[in-house]
Amino acid sequence: MNIIFRPSMAENLSSLSPAASSGVELADSLSERLGLPSNGTALSAARRDKARLSCALTYAGVRSIRQVVSDNAVEIASWKREANFDEIVIKPLNSTGTEDVFFCTTDADIQRALSAIVGKTNRVGALNRFALGQEKINGQQYTVNAISIHGNAFVTEAWTYDTVPIERASSVCSLERLLDGSEPIVQELSDYLERALQALQIAEGPAHAEIIVDHRGPVLVDFGARLQGTMSAKARTMALGHNHMTLTAWCYADPKGFGEYMRLRGPYKRQAHALCVSLISDMGGVVAGYPGLEAIRKLPSFADAIAFVPIGQELVPTIDLASTPGIVYLVNSDLTTLENDYRKLRAMRMDQVFDLVMQDRD
């Protein structure tokens, strides 16, 4: 693919950042060639390939997940036994949105995961030639967003990340809860993420990390050298006074001013309590409307609703991020009201939220 820039275009650019994981390597290459502030191409592959990512962390002395890469179920099962793991996670090397992530305890589970992954073209258009087996980390999961400028990383927000198990697969996100920047766990996450960003040579631009904290401390389980996806800028601004997108734009438009502000600011401050609620479907049908959305919007804590299945498309049972039927943000300075609204939202069935037309299965 040839990309041609007019000189005037390059002169007006301060940096380049991808909007999705599939653009990470291209953004690294273009920014490096144009002489813009760049993360460089030396570790581009490690920012996309989950196995190489762990290797980069290990090489830098940062805690990473023990792993094996193979296209052979017997080999992965043997590694699991030798490592004495009760359960492992098997996933593609470079997919997104929790696609084809499996929790495996038996040899049959491993074989089923390899059969689903190897040889499949994943959602980013890459052929899965191998699968990644990793130890399963048991602890609290968090999502953490950051922005780096000239090698200095600033955490912009951290959320707890709760999941529910999915039979014969892995789990799906059910709820994220915004933490205040002054909480000790946020400092622990920030310290670890800063070391991870250095290991991956992330010196410029946004980053989105998923980190689990167990009895040994934090460990990176997924990473994107980009903005967080499926994010409501409106709701996050209501809760934080800023959001990852506008801060990234500021970083590129006025690097000096942004850096000075972030250094003086210290840890971010939560201005209101916030929940990011992922709807979970246990049914299917073609979406004809959203009769329950009006009731959701009347909740005192309602802030935004995003990523709802479009009218005319099919609602399916939730098995991963891509099949999540919708996301609702609740924001309120009163925690009791927020929790009450969350319970009301979670009590709604999907056929109350969506008007579903059943399809004939001939």
C-alpha positions, 0 to 999 in steps of 0.5 A, a space after each residue: 500500500 502506497 500512501 502519499 503526503 503532500 509537504 503541506 500535510 506533513 508540516 501541519 501534523 504534530 504526531 499520528 495516533 491510531 484509532 484502532 489496534 489495526 492501525 498501530 503499526 501503520 501509525 508507528 511507521 508513518 510518524 517515524 518516516 515523517 520525523 514526527 514524535 513517534 513510538 518508533 517501529 522497533 517494538 511495533 509488533 510487540 504492541 500488537 502481538 500478545 506473545 511478543 508483548 509479554 516477551 518485551 515485558 519480561 526482557 525489561 524486567 516487568 512482570 508478565 504472564 507465562 505463556 506458550 505459542 503453538 498450533 498443536 493442542 497436545 503441545 499446549 496440554 503438555 505445557 499446562 501439565 509441566 507448569 502445573 496450571 489448573 486452568 489456562 487461557 487460550 486466545 489468538 495472538 493479535 485479535 481484538 474484542 475478546 474474540 475467541 478467548 477460552 478458559 481451559 481446564 481439560 485436554 478436551 477444552 484445549 483441543 476445542 479452543 485450538 480448533 476454533 482459533 487456528 486456521 481462522 481469519 480473525 476480525 482484524 483480517 489476520 489468519 490465526 496460524 498459532 494460538 497463545 496459551 497463558 496462565 490464568 491470573 486470578 484477581 481483580 481486573 482493571 482498565 487503565 488509560 494513559 497518555 504519554 508525552 516525550 516519554 512521560 506517562 500520565 494516567 487519565 482514569 482507572 476503572 475496576 472491570 468485572 466479568 461474568 463467566 460464559 459457558 464453554 468460552 471465557 467471560 464477558 465484561 458486565 460492569 466497570 466502576 470509576 476509581 478516584 485517582 487518589 486511591 492507593 490501587 490507582 497509584 499501584 496500577 500507575 507505577 506498573 503501567 509506567 514501567 510497562 509503557 517504557 518496556 514497550 517504548 511507548 513515548 508518545 500518545 494514548 494507551 489503553 491497558 487491561 491489568 489484573 492484580 493478584 497476590 503478586 501484584 499487577 500484571 498486564 493482560 491486554 494492551 492497545 497503543 491507542 484510545 480505548 474503544 466503545 467509550 462515551 466521551 460525554 459520560 466520562 467528561 461528566 465524571 472526570 471533567 475530561 476524557 481520553 479523546 480530548 486529552 489526546 487531542 490537547 497533547 498533540 495540539 499543544 504538547 508543552 501546555 499539556 505536559 505542564 498542566 499534567 505535571 502540575 495536576 497530579 493524580 486525576 480527580 473523580 468529580 462524580 461516581 460512574 458506572 459503565 454497564 455492559 448489557 448481556 443478552 441471553 436471547 436472539 432476534 432481529 432488533 425492531 426498536 428500543 422500547 426500554 431505552 426511554 425508561 433507561 434515559 429516565 433513570 436519574 443517573 443516566 448519562 449516555 447509551 452507546 453501541 446498541 445493536 442497530 435496528 434491522 440487525 440481529 441481537 445474539 446471545 452475548 459471548 464476547 465484546 462484539 456481541 454485547 448488545 449495548 453499553 449504558 453509562 450511569 453518572 451521579 454524585 450520590 452513590 446510593 442513587 447510582 447503585 439503585 439505578 444500576 439495580 433497576 437497569 440490570 433487572 431489565 430483560 433484553 426483550 424489555 430493552 429491545 423490540 425483537 422479531 424472531 427469525 425462522 430457522 429453516 
